């Protein structure tokens, strides 16, 4: 689409966007199509067909309107569970603002959009026949993506489960998820080429079932073991159900939050905790997915839930792998913890640069990509999330100036390219997130997005980091 045509379209769809100021942002950032190719002649680039995406999830951007109740509704409505006292009742109202979001992203050249289906919208009241209104909404969202030149990358379940479905202690939920995957891939498989079964099952097991800080708010070793095994089994069954419906060129996988573990201190106890963290955070998910047994350190945790044939079903050997990476995990010995360690998410050793909640560790991305490449048969990899929560200023001249986000993103893209130089088959990057979102137990206190959202008005304002990302997309490399 020509840029002038886009501007005419955006004027109609999003009247709050100033044509003059959008041109100002575009011209300053290299978003206009006339940017000379010679400007990037000396830069290293990624492979042809590389996906330059952004990511979101239904439970963080869609409102509750028109869907059934979810586990995260139940959790957020409990007093004291969410840091700022907010809920996910409105979020960014993505279901009515998606065209505006896509218009801004497409103008920047974003060619892929990772989203998730809300299971409580597809099956709001129970198993069986899906809700047609919910299915039709996703038809419109997917078609709008495609009309903007963005390839949809679909996560089937990104943490939100219908209240009626129960939780991961119940083995039956694995078949419910497989049935749900069958519904989705039958309806939408003709338009989506990249499918991800679950998002960060390791985070779900740790935060929701061991530490009690995410839905459903449990802190039990037995519940943790069930959550680990039942998510692994669900992934395998979901991938099998999807493959039965999808064309041969579709890619089916899942997304793991992969982080190398380090001890929080030099103590022998923390060194042992880091070994357990490696086994729980990475090996407990990657090993079974690629046809191996559970790591020895987590076998006692999961053995009560393993039945005959489970490991064969889990070993889906995916067509590619979705990897979420933000920083390493630092493990502290914690007697009595269901995990066998305590992850210190706000730990900043060796003078690492802090963001609102995580350190900036680009070398950890190179490290984990190389490990997966070497240890799991050199799969195609998509970085399905990476991003930076920062305190952003108010807009000036219709742009949010966030130079640190661009600087940090550049360092992570450079780290990704270092992995590519060493043979890693990296096929795409999805920045987290497209917009500032409701960030689970953190509520609205953490802002990751390339687009700012005014909570009172839902007005969208682009950030300068979106302009930087546009430069990278234009050159298919690191600007």
C-alpha positions as CSV (number, residue, x, y, z in Angstrom):
1,X,0.0,0.0,0.0
2,X,1.4,3.4,-0.9
3,X,2.0,5.7,2.1
4,X,-0.4,8.4,0.9
5,X,-3.1,5.8,0.6
6,X,-2.4,4.6,4.1
7,X,-2.7,8.1,5.4
8,X,-6.1,8.6,3.8
9,X,-7.2,5.3,5.3
10,X,-5.9,6.1,8.8
11,X,-7.6,9.5,8.7
12,X,-10.9,7.7,8.2
13,X,-10.3,4.9,10.7
14,X,-8.5,6.8,13.5
15,X,-9.5,10.5,13.5
16,X,-7.5,11.1,16.7
17,X,-4.3,10.6,14.7
18,X,-3.0,13.8,13.2
19,X,-1.9,13.3,9.6
20,X,0.6,16.1,9.9
21,X,2.2,14.7,13.1
22,X,2.2,11.1,11.7
23,X,4.2,12.4,8.7
24,X,6.5,14.2,11.1
25,X,7.1,10.9,13.0
26,X,7.5,8.9,9.8
27,X,9.9,11.3,8.2
28,X,12.1,11.6,11.3
29,X,12.3,7.8,11.7
30,X,12.8,6.6,8.2
31,X,9.2,5.1,8.0
32,X,8.6,6.6,4.6
33,X,9.0,4.3,1.7
34,X,11.5,6.6,0.0
35,X,14.4,5.9,2.4
36,X,17.5,5.2,0.4
37,X,18.7,1.6,0.5
38,X,22.4,2.8,0.5
39,X,21.8,4.1,4.1
40,X,22.0,0.4,5.2
41,X,24.6,-0.9,2.8
42,X,27.2,-1.7,5.5
43,X,24.8,-3.3,8.0
44,X,24.3,-7.0,8.6
45,X,20.8,-8.2,7.8
46,X,18.6,-11.1,8.7
47,X,17.3,-13.8,6.3
48,X,14.9,-13.2,3.6
49,X,11.3,-13.6,4.8
50,X,12.3,-12.6,8.3
51,X,9.3,-11.8,10.5
52,X,9.4,-8.4,12.1
53,X,6.5,-8.7,14.5
54,X,4.9,-7.4,17.7
55,X,3.0,-9.4,20.3
56,X,-0.1,-9.2,22.4
57,X,-2.4,-11.5,24.4
58,X,-6.2,-11.5,24.6
59,X,-6.4,-11.5,28.4
60,X,-4.2,-8.3,28.5
61,X,-5.8,-6.3,25.7
62,X,-9.4,-7.5,25.2
63,X,-12.1,-6.4,27.6
64,X,-14.4,-8.9,29.3
65,X,-17.3,-7.8,27.0
66,X,-18.8,-10.6,25.1
67,X,-17.0,-13.5,26.7
68,X,-17.3,-15.9,29.5
69,X,-15.6,-15.6,32.9
70,X,-11.9,-16.6,33.1
71,X,-9.4,-17.8,35.7
72,X,-7.8,-14.4,35.5
73,X,-11.1,-12.6,36.1
74,X,-11.5,-14.7,39.3
75,X,-7.9,-13.9,40.4
76,X,-8.0,-10.1,39.5
77,X,-11.3,-9.6,41.3
78,X,-9.8,-10.8,44.6
79,X,-8.7,-7.8,46.7
80,X,-4.9,-7.4,46.9
81,X,-4.0,-9.7,44.0
82,X,-3.1,-6.9,41.5
83,X,-0.4,-4.4,42.4
84,X,-2.4,-1.2,41.5
85,X,-5.8,-2.6,42.3
86,X,-6.9,-2.7,38.6
87,X,-8.6,-5.5,36.8
88,X,-8.7,-6.8,33.2
89,X,-12.3,-5.6,32.8
90,X,-11.4,-3.1,30.0
91,X,-7.7,-3.4,29.3
92,X,-7.0,-1.6,25.9
93,X,-10.4,-2.6,24.4
94,X,-8.5,-4.2,21.6
95,X,-11.6,-5.9,20.2
96,X,-12.9,-2.4,19.2
97,X,-9.5,-0.7,18.5
98,X,-7.6,-3.4,16.6
99,X,-7.9,-1.6,13.3
100,X,-6.3,1.5,14.7
101,X,-3.4,-0.5,16.3
102,X,-2.8,-2.4,13.0
103,X,-2.8,0.9,11.0
104,X,0.0,2.3,13.1
105,X,2.0,-0.9,13.1
106,X,1.6,-1.5,9.3
107,X,2.8,2.1,8.7
108,X,6.0,1.1,10.5
109,X,6.4,-1.9,8.3
110,X,5.6,-4.5,10.9
111,X,4.9,-7.7,8.9
112,X,3.6,-10.1,11.6
113,X,1.3,-9.9,14.6
114,X,1.3,-12.4,17.4
115,X,-2.0,-12.5,19.2
116,X,-4.0,-15.0,21.2
117,X,-7.5,-16.3,21.1
118,X,-9.4,-15.9,24.4
119,X,-10.6,-19.4,25.2
120,X,-13.5,-17.9,27.4
121,X,-14.7,-16.1,24.2
122,X,-14.6,-19.2,22.1
123,X,-16.3,-21.5,24.6
124,X,-17.8,-19.1,27.2
125,X,-20.2,-21.6,28.9
126,X,-18.7,-25.0,28.6
127,X,-17.3,-27.6,26.2
128,X,-18.7,-28.4,22.8
129,X,-20.0,-26.0,20.1
130,X,-18.1,-22.7,20.0
131,X,-19.7,-19.3,20.4
132,X,-20.2,-17.9,16.9
133,X,-20.0,-14.3,17.9
134,X,-16.5,-14.9,19.4
135,X,-15.4,-16.8,16.3
136,X,-16.7,-14.0,14.0
137,X,-14.7,-11.4,16.0
138,X,-11.5,-13.3,15.3
139,X,-12.4,-13.7,11.7
140,X,-12.5,-9.9,11.5
141,X,-9.3,-9.4,13.4
142,X,-7.4,-11.9,11.3
143,X,-8.7,-10.5,8.0
144,X,-7.8,-7.0,9.1
145,X,-4.2,-8.2,9.9
146,X,-4.0,-9.8,6.5
147,X,-5.3,-6.7,4.7
148,X,-2.5,-4.7,6.4
149,X,0.1,-7.1,5.1
150,X,0.7,-8.7,8.5
151,X,1.1,-12.4,9.0
152,X,-1.0,-13.7,11.9
153,X,0.9,-15.8,14.5
154,X,-1.7,-17.3,16.8
155,X,-1.3,-18.5,20.4
156,X,-4.1,-20.8,21.2
157,X,-4.0,-20.3,25.0
158,X,-2.1,-17.4,26.6
159,X,-2.8,-18.1,30.3
160,X,-6.6,-17.3,30.3
161,X,-8.8,-20.3,30.8
162,X,-12.6,-20.4,31.2
163,X,-13.7,-20.7,34.8
164,X,-15.8,-23.7,33.8
165,X,-12.7,-25.6,32.6
166,X,-11.1,-25.8,36.1
167,X,-7.4,-25.6,36.5
168,X,-4.2,-27.5,35.7
169,X,-4.5,-29.9,38.7
170,X,-7.2,-31.7,36.7
171,X,-5.9,-34.0,34.1
172,X,-9.1,-33.7,32.0
173,X,-8.1,-30.1,31.1
174,X,-5.5,-31.6,28.7
175,X,-8.3,-33.1,26.5
176,X,-10.4,-29.9,26.8
177,X,-7.4,-27.9,25.4
178,X,-7.0,-30.4,22.6
179,X,-10.6,-30.1,21.7
180,X,-10.3,-26.3,21.8
181,X,-7.2,-26.5,19.5
182,X,-9.3,-28.6,17.1
183,X,-12.0,-25.9,17.0
184,X,-9.5,-23.1,16.3
185,X,-7.5,-24.8,13.6
186,X,-10.6,-26.0,11.7
187,X,-12.0,-22.4,11.6
188,X,-8.9,-20.3,11.1
189,X,-6.3,-22.7,9.7
190,X,-6.7,-21.4,6.1
191,X,-5.3,-17.9,7.1
192,X,-2.8,-18.6,9.8
193,X,0.6,-20.1,9.1
194,X,2.2,-20.1,12.5
195,X,0.5,-21.6,15.5
196,X,1.7,-21.8,19.1
197,X,-0.1,-24.1,21.6
198,X,0.7,-22.4,24.9
199,X,2.5,-19.4,26.2
200,X,5.2,-19.8,28.8
201,X,3.9,-22.9,30.6
202,X,6.9,-22.7,32.9
203,X,5.9,-19.2,34.1
204,X,2.3,-20.5,34.6
205,X,3.5,-23.4,36.7
206,X,6.0,-21.3,38.7
207,X,3.9,-18.2,39.3
208,X,0.4,-19.7,39.5
209,X,0.9,-23.0,41.2
210,X,4.2,-22.7,43.2
211,X,4.5,-19.1,44.2
212,X,0.8,-18.1,44.3
213,X,1.3,-14.8,42.6
214,X,-0.6,-15.5,39.4
215,X,-3.9,-17.3,38.8
216,X,-5.1,-19.5,40.3
217,X,-3.0,-18.4,43.3
218,X,-1.8,-21.8,44.6
219,X,1.5,-22.5,46.4
220,X,1.8,-26.3,46.5
221,X,4.4,-28.8,45.4
222,X,1.7,-31.2,44.3
223,X,-0.1,-28.5,42.3
224,X,3.2,-27.5,40.7
225,X,3.9,-31.0,39.6
226,X,0.5,-31.4,38.1
227,X,0.8,-28.0,36.3
228,X,4.1,-29.0,34.8
229,X,3.0,-32.4,33.5
230,X,-0.5,-31.5,32.4
231,X,0.7,-28.5,30.4
232,X,3.3,-30.6,28.7
233,X,0.7,-33.2,27.9
234,X,-1.8,-30.5,26.7
235,X,0.8,-29.1,24.4
236,X,1.5,-32.4,22.8
237,X,-2.2,-33.1,22.3
238,X,-2.9,-29.6,21.0
239,X,-0.1,-29.8,18.5
240,X,-1.4,-33.2,17.3
241,X,-4.9,-31.8,16.9
242,X,-3.7,-28.8,15.0
243,X,-1.6,-30.8,12.6
244,X,-4.6,-33.0,11.8
245,X,-6.4,-29.9,10.4
246,X,-3.7,-27.6,9.0
247,X,-2.1,-27.6,5.6
248,X,1.3,-29.1,5.3
249,X,3.1,-25.7,5.1
250,X,1.7,-24.5,8.4
251,X,4.1,-24.4,11.3
252,X,2.9,-25.7,14.7
253,X,4.8,-25.2,17.9
254,X,4.6,-23.7,21.4
255,X,6.4,-20.9,23.3
256,X,8.7,-21.4,26.3
257,X,10.1,-18.6,28.4
258,X,13.8,-19.8,28.1
259,X,16.3,-18.3,30.5
260,X,19.7,-19.6,31.5
261,X,19.9,-19.8,35.3
262,X,22.6,-18.2,37.5
263,X,23.0,-18.4,41.3
264,X,22.0,-15.3,43.1
265,X,25.2,-15.4,45.2
266,X,28.4,-17.4,45.4
267,X,27.1,-19.7,48.1
268,X,27.0,-23.5,47.4
269,X,23.3,-23.5,48.3
270,X,22.6,-20.9,45.6
271,X,24.7,-22.9,43.1
272,X,22.5,-25.9,43.7
273,X,19.4,-23.7,43.4
274,X,20.6,-22.6,40.0
275,X,21.0,-26.2,38.9
276,X,17.4,-26.9,39.9
277,X,16.3,-23.7,38.2
278,X,17.9,-24.9,34.9
279,X,16.1,-28.2,35.2
280,X,12.7,-26.6,36.0
281,X,12.8,-23.6,33.8
282,X,14.2,-25.1,30.7
283,X,14.8,-28.8,30.7
284,X,11.4,-29.8,32.1
285,X,9.7,-28.3,29.0
286,X,12.3,-28.6,26.2
287,X,13.5,-32.1,26.9
288,X,10.0,-33.9,26.8
289,X,8.9,-31.7,23.8
290,X,11.9,-33.0,21.8
291,X,11.5,-36.7,22.8
292,X,13.5,-37.0,25.9
293,X,12.5,-37.8,29.5
294,X,12.1,-35.2,32.2
295,X,15.4,-34.0,33.7
296,X,16.3,-36.1,36.8
297,X,16.0,-33.1,39.1
298,X,12.3,-32.7,38.4
299,X,11.2,-36.3,38.0
300,X,10.0,-36.6,41.6
301,X,7.8,-33.5,41.1
302,X,6.0,-34.9,38.0
303,X,6.1,-38.7,38.5
304,X,2.8,-38.9,40.4
305,X,1.0,-37.5,37.3
306,X,2.7,-39.5,34.4
307,X,0.7,-42.2,32.9
308,X,1.4,-44.8,30.2
309,X,1.7,-43.2,26.7
310,X,2.1,-39.6,28.1
311,X,5.7,-39.1,27.1
312,X,5.0,-40.2,23.5
313,X,2.1,-37.7,23.3
314,X,4.3,-34.9,24.8
315,X,7.1,-35.5,22.3
316,X,5.6,-33.4,19.6
317,X,8.9,-32.5,18.0
318,X,7.6,-29.1,16.9
319,X,8.1,-27.6,13.4
320,X,9.9,-24.7,15.0
321,X,10.2,-23.2,18.5
322,X,8.9,-20.0,20.1
323,X,11.3,-18.6,22.6
324,X,10.4,-15.8,25.0
325,X,13.5,-14.1,26.5
326,X,13.8,-11.0,28.7
327,X,16.7,-11.7,31.0
328,X,18.4,-14.6,32.9
329,X,16.8,-16.1,36.0
330,X,18.8,-15.7,39.2
331,X,18.1,-18.5,41.7
332,X,18.3,-18.3,45.5
333,X,18.1,-21.3,47.8
334,X,14.7,-21.4,49.5
335,X,13.9,-24.3,51.9
336,X,10.4,-25.5,51.5
337,X,9.7,-23.8,48.1
338,X,7.8,-26.1,45.7
339,X,10.3,-25.0,43.1
340,X,13.3,-25.9,45.1
341,X,14.6,-22.4,44.6
342,X,13.3,-18.8,44.5
343,X,13.6,-16.8,41.3
344,X,14.7,-13.2,42.0
345,X,13.1,-11.3,39.1
346,X,14.3,-7.9,40.4
347,X,18.0,-9.1,40.8
348,X,20.5,-6.9,39.1
349,X,24.0,-8.4,39.7
350,X,27.2,-7.1,38.0
351,X,25.8,-3.6,37.6
352,X,23.2,-4.8,35.0
353,X,21.0,-2.0,33.7
354,X,17.6,-2.1,35.5
355,X,14.2,-1.5,33.8
356,X,11.0,-1.2,35.8
357,X,11.2,-4.9,36.8
358,X,13.9,-6.7,34.8
359,X,17.6,-6.3,34.0
360,X,18.9,-5.7,30.5
361,X,21.0,-8.7,29.5
362,X,21.4,-9.0,25.7
363,X,24.2,-11.6,26.0
364,X,21.8,-14.0,27.7
365,X,19.7,-14.0,24.5
366,X,22.7,-15.1,22.4
367,X,23.5,-17.7,25.0
368,X,20.0,-19.3,25.2
369,X,19.6,-19.3,21.4
370,X,22.9,-21.1,20.9
371,X,22.0,-23.6,23.6
372,X,18.7,-24.5,22.0
373,X,20.3,-24.7,18.6
374,X,23.1,-27.0,19.8
375,X,21.1,-29.2,22.2
376,X,17.8,-29.6,20.4
377,X,18.7,-30.4,16.8
378,X,19.0,-26.8,15.4
379,X,15.3,-26.0,15.1
380,X,14.0,-22.9,13.4
381,X,13.4,-20.4,16.2
382,X,11.2,-17.4,16.6
383,X,11.8,-14.9,19.4
384,X,8.2,-14.6,20.3
385,X,8.7,-12.1,23.0
386,X,11.3,-9.7,24.2
387,X,10.8,-6.2,25.5
388,X,11.5,-3.5,28.0
389,X,9.2,-2.0,30.8
390,X,10.1,1.6,31.2
391,X,8.6,4.7,32.8
392,X,7.5,6.7,29.7
393,X,6.8,10.4,29.6
394,X,3.7,12.1,28.3
395,X,3.6,12.7,24.5
396,X,5.1,15.8,23.0
397,X,3.9,16.7,19.5
398,X,2.0,13.4,19.3
399,X,5.1,11.3,20.0
400,X,6.3,9.6,23.2
401,X,10.1,9.9,23.4
402,X,11.5,6.7,24.9
403,X,15.2,6.6,23.7
404,X,16.2,4.0,26.2
405,X,13.8,1.4,24.8
406,X,15.3,1.9,21.3
407,X,18.8,1.5,22.8
408,X,17.9,-1.7,24.7
409,X,16.1,-3.1,21.7
410,X,19.1,-2.4,19.5
411,X,21.4,-4.4,21.9
412,X,19.0,-7.4,21.9
413,X,18.8,-7.4,18.1
414,X,22.6,-7.3,17.9
415,X,22.7,-10.2,20.3
416,X,20.2,-12.1,18.1
417,X,22.3,-11.4,15.1
418,X,25.4,-12.8,16.9
419,X,23.5,-16.0,17.4
420,X,22.6,-16.1,13.7
421,X,26.3,-15.5,12.8
422,X,27.0,-18.7,14.7
423,X,24.4,-20.8,12.9
424,X,21.2,-20.3,14.8
425,X,18.1,-20.5,12.5
426,X,16.3,-17.4,13.7
427,X,13.2,-16.7,11.5
428,X,11.6,-13.8,13.3
429,X,11.4,-11.5,16.3
430,X,8.2,-10.3,18.0
431,X,8.6,-7.3,20.3
432,X,6.5,-7.3,23.5
433,X,4.3,-5.5,23.2
434,X,2.4,-3.7,20.5
435,X,0.7,-1.5,23.1
436,X,1.0,-0.8,26.7
437,X,-1.1,-3.5,28.3
438,X,-2.6,-4.8,31.6
439,X,0.5,-6.7,32.8
440,X,-1.1,-9.5,34.9
441,X,-0.4,-9.1,38.7
442,X,1.5,-5.9,37.9
443,X,-1.7,-4.3,36.6
444,X,-1.0,-1.1,34.6
445,X,2.2,-0.3,36.5
446,X,4.6,-1.6,33.8
447,X,4.7,-0.3,30.3
448,X,6.4,-2.3,27.5
449,X,4.6,-1.1,24.4
450,X,5.7,0.6,21.2
451,X,2.3,2.4,21.3
452,X,1.1,4.3,24.4
453,X,-2.6,3.9,25.4
454,X,-4.5,6.5,27.5
455,X,-6.5,4.4,29.9
456,X,-9.3,7.0,30.2
457,X,-9.8,7.6,26.5
458,X,-8.1,4.6,24.8
459,X,-6.3,7.1,22.6
460,X,-3.2,5.5,20.9
461,X,0.1,7.5,20.6
462,X,3.1,6.1,18.9
463,X,6.5,6.0,20.7
464,X,9.8,6.9,19.2
465,X,10.8,3.2,19.7
466,X,8.2,2.3,17.0
467,X,10.1,4.6,14.7
468,X,13.4,2.9,15.5
469,X,11.8,-0.5,15.0
470,X,10.6,0.8,11.6
471,X,14.2,1.5,10.6
472,X,15.3,-2.0,11.5
473,X,12.4,-3.4,9.5
474,X,13.3,-1.3,6.5
475,X,16.8,-2.6,6.4
476,X,15.9,-6.1,7.7
477,X,18.7,-5.7,10.2
478,X,20.0,-3.8,13.2
479,X,19.8,0.0,12.7
